[in-house]
Amino acid sequence: MTSELWPVSDVLAHLAGDWLVERTVRDLADDLTGTFTGGTAFTALDGGGLLHVESGTFVWRGVSRPAERTLRFEPGDLPGTAVVRFSDGRFFHDLDLRSGRHVADHPCSADLYRGEFTVYDAERWRTVWRVKGPAKDLVLTTDYRRA
């Protein structure tokens, strides 16, 4: 991946549509690696924002299983930004890609999730979540490519 940033003036407009997803999950404590492959669709929500539905196959310790998650990307306080919520409405993190890069923190019990979002161009972006705490020691790297 290139290290150049691609500023996004409106994150919701940029993300709308279908994306192919490839994720690597590294458990640093146990020296294990898993993978997720699939897709995600960002579709319009009534009242504004996008519904993010990801589905695919997660392979962990040699076992494949279906996996999915749903998030809500809602308009942020500043033009062009978003607020990301879990499917039940709980706050996850802010998202501002106007510089092409964003860092977000999400405390989860005693663990801290720190996400770095990088946009490379109109067709590719990446998230890297570092999860550290008493329960987890993970790095989740996800590459998105427009379908």
MIKE-463259 format. One line per 3 residues: number of its first residue (from 1); their letters; for each residue x, y, z of C-alpha. Coordinates in Angstrom, 1 decimal. Example, Ala and Ser with C-alpha at 12.3 -4.5 7.8 and 13.67 -1.06 7.14 Angstrom:
BEGIN
1) as) 12.3/-4.5/7.8; 13.7/-1.1/7.1;
This chain:
BEGIN
1) mts) 0.0/0.0/0.0; 1.1/3.5/-0.7; 1.7/5.9/2.2;
4) elw) 0.1/8.9/0.4; -3.1/10.2/1.8; -6.2/11.0/-0.2;
7) pvs) -8.4/13.7/1.5; -12.2/12.9/1.6; -14.4/16.0/1.8;
10) dvl) -17.5/14.0/2.7; -17.0/10.6/4.4; -20.6/9.4/3.9;
13) ahl) -20.6/10.1/0.2; -17.2/8.5/-0.2; -18.2/5.3/1.6;
16) agd) -21.6/4.8/0.0; -21.8/1.6/-2.1; -20.2/-1.8/-2.0;
19) wlv) -16.6/-2.7/-0.9; -14.5/-5.9/-0.9; -13.0/-6.6/2.5;
22) ert) -9.8/-8.4/3.5; -8.9/-8.5/7.2; -6.0/-10.0/9.1;
25) vrd) -6.5/-10.6/12.8; -3.2/-11.0/14.8; -3.3/-12.2/18.4;
28) lad) 0.0/-11.0/19.7; -0.3/-12.7/23.0; -0.8/-16.2/21.5;
31) dlt) 1.1/-15.6/18.2; -1.9/-16.5/16.1; -3.3/-15.1/12.9;
34) gtf) -6.7/-15.3/11.4; -8.3/-13.9/8.3; -11.7/-12.5/7.2;
37) tgg) -12.7/-12.1/3.6; -16.0/-10.8/2.4; -17.8/-7.6/1.5;
40) taf) -19.5/-4.7/3.0; -22.4/-2.6/1.8; -22.9/1.0/2.9;
43) tal) -26.6/1.8/2.1; -28.7/4.9/2.8; -30.4/5.1/6.2;
46) dgg) -33.8/6.9/6.5; -33.0/10.4/7.9; -29.4/10.4/6.7;
49) gll) -26.3/8.4/7.1; -25.4/4.9/6.1; -26.0/1.4/7.3;
52) hve) -22.8/-0.6/7.1; -23.4/-4.4/6.8; -20.3/-6.6/6.6;
55) sgt) -20.4/-10.3/5.9; -18.0/-13.0/4.9; -15.9/-15.8/6.2;
58) fvw) -13.6/-15.7/9.3; -10.9/-18.3/9.5; -9.4/-18.8/13.0;
61) rgv) -7.2/-21.7/14.0; -8.0/-23.5/10.7; -11.7/-23.3/11.2;
64) srp) -13.9/-21.3/8.8; -17.2/-19.8/9.9; -19.5/-17.1/8.6;
67) aer) -19.1/-13.7/10.3; -21.0/-10.5/10.0; -21.4/-7.1/11.7;
70) tlr) -23.6/-4.1/11.3; -22.7/-0.5/12.1; -24.4/2.9/11.6;
73) fep) -22.5/5.8/10.1; -24.4/9.0/10.9; -23.7/12.6/9.9;
76) gdl) -21.1/14.2/12.3; -21.2/17.6/13.9; -18.8/19.0/11.3;
79) pgt) -19.7/18.9/7.6; -18.2/15.9/5.9; -17.6/13.9/9.1;
82) avv) -19.5/11.0/10.6; -20.3/9.4/13.9; -20.1/5.6/13.9;
85) rfs) -22.5/3.7/16.2; -23.0/0.0/16.9; -26.2/-1.5/15.5;
88) dgr) -28.0/-0.9/18.8; -27.2/2.8/18.7; -24.3/2.9/21.2;
91) ffh) -21.4/5.3/20.3; -18.3/3.6/18.7; -16.2/6.5/17.4;
94) dld) -16.0/9.7/15.3; -14.7/9.6/11.8; -13.1/12.6/10.0;
97) lrs) -11.3/11.7/6.8; -11.0/15.3/5.5; -7.2/15.0/5.8;
100) grh) -7.2/11.4/4.4; -6.3/10.0/7.9; -8.1/9.7/11.2;
103) vad) -7.3/8.2/14.6; -10.1/7.1/17.0; -10.1/5.6/20.5;
106) hpc) -12.8/3.3/21.9; -12.6/2.0/25.4; -14.2/-1.4/25.9;
109) sad) -14.2/-2.6/29.5; -10.6/-2.5/30.5; -9.3/-2.8/26.9;
112) lyr) -8.6/0.2/24.6; -9.3/0.0/20.9; -7.2/2.5/18.9;
115) gef) -8.2/2.7/15.2; -6.2/4.4/12.4; -8.1/5.1/9.2;
118) tvy) -6.2/5.8/6.0; -7.7/6.6/2.6; -5.3/5.9/-0.4;
121) dae) -7.6/6.9/-3.3; -11.3/6.8/-4.4; -11.0/3.0/-4.6;
124) rwr) -9.0/1.9/-1.5; -8.8/2.6/2.2; -7.5/0.8/5.3;
127) tvw) -8.3/0.5/9.0; -5.8/-0.7/11.6; -7.2/-1.4/15.1;
130) rvk) -4.7/-2.0/17.9; -6.5/-3.6/20.8; -4.6/-3.6/24.1;
133) gpa) -5.6/-4.4/27.7; -5.9/-7.2/30.2; -8.3/-9.3/28.0;
136) kdl) -6.8/-8.6/24.5; -3.6/-8.0/22.6; -4.6/-7.8/19.0;
139) vlt) -3.9/-6.0/15.7; -6.8/-6.0/13.1; -5.8/-4.7/9.7;
142) tdy) -8.6/-4.3/7.1; -8.2/-3.4/3.5; -11.2/-2.1/1.6;
145) rra) -11.4/-2.1/-2.2; -14.4/-0.7/-4.1; -16.4/-3.6/-5.6;
